[in-house]
């Protein structure tokens, strides 16, 4: 089976080296030494002051919302993964959707770097960037995670960099980082006192161990991703750089549905990222451009272990069905 993504794993020997450290310390969670080590390495990689690891990307977004004290409305695009909107709605916020050709003139904004393509919002504050697809993305020579008040990232198993389940906040704001750290741990200040109300959104040592292993592979994986992206670009006429999903667009939804059937005949499973548009899920005004993209997009397989033969087969069907 050729799926849209596939988890890359370290060797068992490498992972076991970290497991030995966990067994020696008997420290499984609650801001353990492996979580702290992973945060420090990611801070250096992203060139940001703070990285706060969490249980998943959704909890990272919820904590970012709380750390910024957001209330009432927020502005966003309907063309994103459902958690971009469901997390703030869960926190009591109401989405106001803007179409893809509309500029943000008010905040707060939650802006997604869809597929890893930069979507920078200027002259509006506060801004949370959903950078779930943007681990490797740079903008003007800097990691995309260094922009905005805070960026959140998913470290789910399907991502190019994974901790099995996990997420993180990246920020240069000391206050946001401080709040995020106690908010992810029930609000604890000391053993018997609290900064405020928090939740349990901690990353465990076992998940951090996976992340530390995968950091040793990430540059090799990025090189392979770029190679596959360049092959797709040359054959399909797109010009993507450092995306972690590879979208192609059909002229109609009917062609997308026919293409999916053709791919699946060959045991290939692309995915309609992102469908349906979120204004149809949560309610909101019509957004024709976002809705058209959502109806006509199909993301092709993109992962480290794709072989030349598999890439050729994907391209053959893509060109046949476009």
N, C-alpha and C positions, 0 to 999 in steps of 0.2 A: 504494500500500500504506500502511495505517495501522498502524504498529508500536507496541509498548508504550512505546518511547522513541525519540528521534531526536537525533543529535548536532547541536548548534548550532555554527556555525563563524564566525570573524571574517572580515572581508574579506581578500583576498590582499594588498591594499595595506598593510593594518595589520600583518599577519604579516610581510611583507617588510621592514618597518622594523626589526623585531627580528632578522631574518636578516642584515641589513646589519651590525648590531652584532656578530653572531657572526663574520661574515667579517672584520670589522675587527680583532677581538680574537684571532681564530684559537683561541678557547677553547671547545671543544665540550662538555666534561664536566668531572668532578672539581671540583664545588662552584664552578661559574662564577658570573659576576656576575649573570646573569639568574636563576639558582636562588636566589642570596642575596637578590635584589630581591623575588622572589616570596615567599620565606619571610618577609621583613620586612612585606610588605603583608598576608599572611595572619595574621601575629601581631597586627597592628593590627586586622584585621577580627574576629578571634576574641577579642581582648583576652586573649591568653595570652603568657607570657614567651618560649616557644619553639615554633617550627614547624620540623620537620626533614623536608624533602621526600625522597621515595624513588622507586624505579622503579615501584612499584605498591602498592596497598593491602595485598596479601598479605605482601609483604616488610616493610611497615611494622608489621604485626602480629607477624611473626616477630622483628623487632628489638625491639619492645616487650617481648615475652616474655623475650628474652635480657637486655635492659637491667634488667628486674626480677628476673632470676635465678630464674625460675619452674621448678619441678621437680615431678614426681609428678602429682597430680591437679589438674584445674581444673573449676570449676562453670559450667554454661552452659545455655542453652535449646536444644532441638532445632529451634526455629522461627527459622531464620536461613539465610543463604547458606552454602554448603558451606565456603568459605574460613575462616569463623569457627571451624570445628572442624578442618578439614584442616591449617591452618597450625600450630596448636599440636600436633596429633598428629604432624606432620612433625618438630616439634622435640622429640618424645619424651614429650609429656604425654598423660595419659589423661583423656578427658572423663567427667564425671559430669553427667547430664542432670537438670534440674528442670523440672517442668511449669509452665504459665503461672500457676497459682494458688499456687505454692510460693515461699516467701521464701528468699533466700540467707542462710544463717547461718554459712557458712564461706567462706574464700577459698583460693586466688585465684579471681576471677570474671572471665569475659569476657562482658559484657552488650551486646546489640545494640539500638540504637535502630531497630527495624524500621520501614521505610518513612519514617523520620525522626520517628517517635513516641517521645518521651522514655521511657527505661526506667532510671530512676535507682536504684542500689543503695545502701542506707544501712547503716551500722554494720558493714561488712565491708571487709577490706583484704587484699591489694591488689585494685584493680579496673582492668581495661582495658575501655574502651568501644569497641565497634565502631560507629563513627559514619559508616559508608560512605554512608548515605542522609541524613545529617543536616547537610549543609553549611550549610543555612539555618535550622536548628532553634534556637530559643531556649528556655531553661527558667529561670523566675523572673527574666526580664529579661536573662539572660546567654546567650552562645553555649553550646550543649550541649557543645562541645569543650573548655570550660574546667573540666569536671567530671572526677572520677576521678584516679587516678595518671597515667594517660595515655589519650588518645583517639587512635584511628587513623581515617583517612578514605581512601576511594578517590577518585581523580581520573580514573577511566576515562572513555572517550569517551561512555558511556551516561549519565553523571551530569549533573546540572544545571550543575555547574562541572567542566570537564574540561581535562586536559593531554594528551590522546590516550591515553596510558598514564601512570599515575602514582599516587602516594599520599603520605601525610604522617602524621607523629606530631605531636600537639599536647599540650604539657605545661607546667605551671608549676614542675616539678621540675628544678633545674639538673643534678643528677647523671644523671637519665634522659636529658636532652637531650644531655649530654656523651657518654654512652655510645652513644646512637643515632648521633651524628655519626661516631664512629670505626668503629662496627660496620657502617655502610652502605658504608664505604670500606676493606674488607679489614683493618681494625684498625690502620691507619697512625697513628703518633704523629708521627714525622718521616719524612724520605725513607728512612731506614735503621733505623727502630725502630718498635715496635708497642705499642699499649695492650693488645691481646689479640687473640683470634680474631674475625674479621669476615667479611663476605661482600661481594659487589659488588651493592649495591642503590641506586646513585646515580641521580638524575634528570639527564637531559641538558639542555643549554641549549636544544635545539629543543623539548623538552617544556615547559620553563619559559616559553619564548617564547609558546607557545599559552596557557598559564595567564595570563600577563600580559595578553594580548589579551582573554581571556574575562572577566577581572576588570572590564573597562570595560563589559561587557554585563550583568553578573550582577544588578544591581538592577532593570534592565528585565525580565530573565527571571523574577526572583522575582515581580514584579508580574503578569506574564502567567500564571505558574503559579497564583498565588492566585486570579486571575480564573477560570481553568478549574476549580480545586478548588471554588470557591464555586458555580459552575454545577452541577457534579456533586452537591455537597452538597444543593442545593435540590431537585434532581430525584430523588435517590436516598435522601434521608433520613439521610445520614451527617453527621458534624460534624468533619471533618478540618481541620487547620491546618498549613500549611507542610510537607506530605508531599512526597516526590519520587517516590513511586509511589502509585497510588490503588487500594487493595484493596476489593473487594466480596466478600460471602460468600453462598454458596448453601446451600440446605438439605441438599444431598447431593452426593457426588462425581459421581453420574450426571448431575445437573443441570449441573455444571461442564463435563463432557465434551460434553453436548448444546449448551451455550452456546458453547463453543469452536468447534464445527462451524458454528453459526449465524453467529458473528462472521466466521469464515474464508470463508464463502460470500460475504461482502461485502468481502473483502480487508482484514479487520481482524485483527490478531494480538495479542490480550492475552496475558498470561503467568501461569503458576501460580507466583508467588513466595510461599512457598518450598515446593517439593515435590521429592522426598519429605522427610518429617521426618528430621532428622539422627540421631536415635536408631535409626532403621531402617537407616541407612547405616553407622554406626560401632559399633552395638551399645549397648544400654542398656535401662533399665527402660521400661515402658509410660508414656507421657505423654498421656493421653486428650485433654486440652484442646488441646495443641499439635498432636497428630495430626489432630484434627477440623478445626482451622483450616487446616492444611496441605492436607487433602483438599478443602476447600470454598472456598478462596480463588481469586480471579482478579483480577489487576491490570489496570486499564483504561489505555488510551493516555493519556499525560500528557507533553507536551513543548511547547516554545515555539511551533512553527509549526502546531499544530493549528488548523484553521479552524472557524468557527461551523458550517458544513455537516457537517464531520467529527464534531464534538462531538455535534451533533444525531443523527447516524446511530449513533454509539456508544451514546448514551443510549437511543435507540429500541430497539436490540437488547438492551441491558442490562435495561431494564424489561420487555421481552417475555420474557426468559429467566429472570429472578429468581423 
